């Protein structure tokens, strides 16, 4: 339950692992449209001014980041402190925040269960995967950069994997 919430919130929010493990329960606001997360500090916000990031409800219960987050909070009986935590020996959540390395291991375990090579994936795969998927779906780079909090479109484009080179390719529309 926790791992699914980590992967879905991290993917939908295009979060860096430091942002993901830095989330606390009081940083979340559940709204009718989804969840608003306050990212207090990040690589692109060294001064800690903070930014509010919206993640809408998903279309499917099992892949909805909001429902998964609510299920984790309910199951873990967490109402304050770190959102994502390590599980102790009895599988009860500890009081401290999960580490970035632990997020990476969670991703690698999930990737291995899916039959893929875990050495090619890590915590950053959530962010880069979201950006690549959004680009493949034709989401405007400016709109995407607002969500990902990239100050530079050049850096954002570096995330877009080669798999997208034939999607929405203008040469395909030339009638050749």
C-alpha positions as CSV (number, residue, x, y, z in Angstrom):
1,X,0.0,0.0,0.0
2,X,2.8,2.4,1.0
3,X,4.9,1.5,-2.0
4,X,2.0,2.0,-4.5
5,X,1.3,5.4,-2.9
6,X,5.0,6.4,-3.2
7,X,5.2,5.4,-6.9
8,X,1.9,7.0,-7.9
9,X,2.4,10.3,-6.0
10,X,6.0,10.5,-7.2
11,X,5.1,9.8,-10.8
12,X,2.0,12.0,-11.0
13,X,3.8,14.8,-9.2
14,X,7.0,14.4,-11.1
15,X,8.7,14.6,-7.7
16,X,12.3,14.4,-7.0
17,X,13.1,11.8,-4.3
18,X,14.0,14.5,-1.8
19,X,10.6,16.1,-2.4
20,X,8.9,12.8,-2.0
21,X,10.5,11.8,1.3
22,X,10.2,15.4,2.5
23,X,6.4,15.4,2.4
24,X,4.6,15.6,5.7
25,X,1.0,15.0,6.4
26,X,0.3,18.7,7.0
27,X,1.8,19.4,3.5
28,X,-1.3,17.7,2.0
29,X,-4.7,19.2,1.3
30,X,-7.3,16.9,-0.1
31,X,-9.6,18.8,-2.4
32,X,-12.6,17.8,-4.6
33,X,-10.3,17.7,-7.7
34,X,-7.4,15.9,-6.0
35,X,-4.6,16.7,-3.7
36,X,-2.6,19.9,-3.3
37,X,0.9,19.3,-2.0
38,X,3.2,21.9,-0.5
39,X,6.7,21.2,-1.7
40,X,8.6,23.1,1.0
41,X,12.1,22.9,-0.5
42,X,13.6,21.5,-3.7
43,X,16.5,21.6,-6.0
44,X,14.9,24.5,-7.9
45,X,13.9,26.2,-4.6
46,X,17.0,26.3,-2.4
47,X,15.6,29.2,-0.4
48,X,12.6,27.2,0.7
49,X,9.9,29.5,-0.5
50,X,7.8,26.5,-1.3
51,X,5.4,25.7,-4.1
52,X,1.9,24.3,-4.3
53,X,1.5,21.4,-6.7
54,X,-1.8,19.9,-7.7
55,X,-2.3,16.2,-8.5
56,X,-5.8,15.3,-9.8
57,X,-7.7,12.0,-9.1
58,X,-6.8,9.2,-11.4
59,X,-9.4,7.5,-13.7
60,X,-8.8,4.0,-12.2
61,X,-8.9,3.1,-8.5
62,X,-5.7,1.0,-8.5
63,X,-3.6,3.7,-10.3
64,X,-5.1,6.8,-8.6
65,X,-2.4,8.6,-6.7
66,X,-5.0,10.3,-4.4
67,X,-6.9,7.1,-3.4
68,X,-3.6,5.3,-2.9
69,X,-2.3,8.1,-0.6
70,X,-5.5,8.1,1.4
71,X,-5.4,4.2,1.7
72,X,-1.8,4.5,3.0
73,X,-2.7,7.1,5.5
74,X,-5.6,5.1,6.7
75,X,-3.8,1.8,6.8
76,X,-0.8,3.2,8.6
77,X,-2.9,5.3,10.9
78,X,-0.8,8.4,10.2
79,X,-2.2,11.8,10.9
80,X,0.9,13.9,11.4
81,X,4.6,13.9,10.7
82,X,6.4,12.3,7.7
83,X,4.0,11.0,5.0
84,X,6.3,8.1,3.8
85,X,8.0,6.1,6.5
86,X,10.0,2.9,6.8
87,X,8.2,-0.1,8.2
88,X,9.6,-1.7,11.3
89,X,9.9,-5.3,12.1
90,X,6.2,-5.8,12.8
91,X,5.4,-3.9,9.5
92,X,4.2,-0.8,11.5
93,X,5.4,2.6,10.3
94,X,8.2,4.2,12.2
95,X,8.1,7.8,13.2
96,X,10.9,9.0,10.9
97,X,10.8,9.8,7.2
98,X,11.8,7.2,4.6
99,X,15.2,7.8,3.0
100,X,15.8,8.7,-0.7
101,X,17.8,5.4,-1.0
102,X,14.8,3.5,0.3
103,X,12.6,5.0,-2.4
104,X,15.1,3.9,-5.0
105,X,15.0,0.3,-3.6
106,X,11.2,0.3,-3.7
107,X,11.3,1.3,-7.4
108,X,13.9,-1.4,-8.1
109,X,11.8,-4.1,-6.4
110,X,8.7,-3.1,-8.4
111,X,10.6,-3.0,-11.6
112,X,12.1,-6.5,-11.0
113,X,8.6,-7.9,-10.2
114,X,7.5,-6.5,-13.6
115,X,10.3,-8.5,-15.3
116,X,12.5,-5.5,-16.1
117,X,16.2,-4.9,-15.3
118,X,16.3,-3.0,-12.0
119,X,19.7,-1.7,-12.6
120,X,18.2,0.7,-15.2
121,X,15.7,2.3,-12.8
122,X,15.7,4.2,-9.6
123,X,13.8,6.9,-7.7
124,X,14.4,9.4,-10.5
125,X,12.6,7.1,-12.9
126,X,9.3,8.4,-11.5
127,X,10.1,12.0,-12.5
128,X,11.7,11.2,-15.8
129,X,9.0,8.6,-16.6
130,X,6.2,11.2,-16.0
131,X,7.9,13.7,-18.2
132,X,8.5,11.2,-21.0
133,X,5.0,10.0,-20.9
134,X,3.5,13.5,-20.8
135,X,5.7,14.4,-23.8
136,X,4.6,11.3,-25.7
137,X,0.9,12.3,-25.1
138,X,1.6,15.7,-26.6
139,X,1.4,17.8,-23.5
140,X,2.7,21.3,-24.1
141,X,6.3,21.8,-22.8
142,X,5.4,25.1,-21.0
143,X,2.4,23.5,-19.3
144,X,4.6,20.5,-18.3
145,X,7.4,22.7,-17.0
146,X,5.0,24.4,-14.6
147,X,4.1,21.0,-13.2
148,X,7.6,19.7,-13.0
149,X,9.0,23.1,-11.8
150,X,11.7,23.2,-14.4
151,X,13.0,26.8,-15.0
152,X,14.5,25.8,-18.3
153,X,12.7,24.1,-21.2
154,X,16.1,23.0,-22.4
155,X,16.7,20.9,-19.3
156,X,13.1,19.6,-19.4
157,X,13.6,18.4,-23.0
158,X,16.7,16.4,-21.9
159,X,14.3,14.2,-19.9
160,X,12.2,13.2,-23.0
161,X,13.4,9.8,-24.0
162,X,14.1,8.6,-27.6
163,X,10.9,6.5,-27.4
164,X,9.0,9.7,-28.2
165,X,10.7,10.5,-31.5
166,X,7.9,9.0,-33.7
167,X,5.0,10.2,-31.5
168,X,3.4,13.3,-32.9
169,X,6.2,13.5,-35.5
170,X,5.5,16.3,-38.0
171,X,7.2,14.4,-40.8
172,X,4.4,11.7,-40.5
173,X,1.9,14.4,-41.4
174,X,3.6,15.5,-44.6
175,X,1.8,13.0,-46.8
176,X,4.9,11.4,-48.2
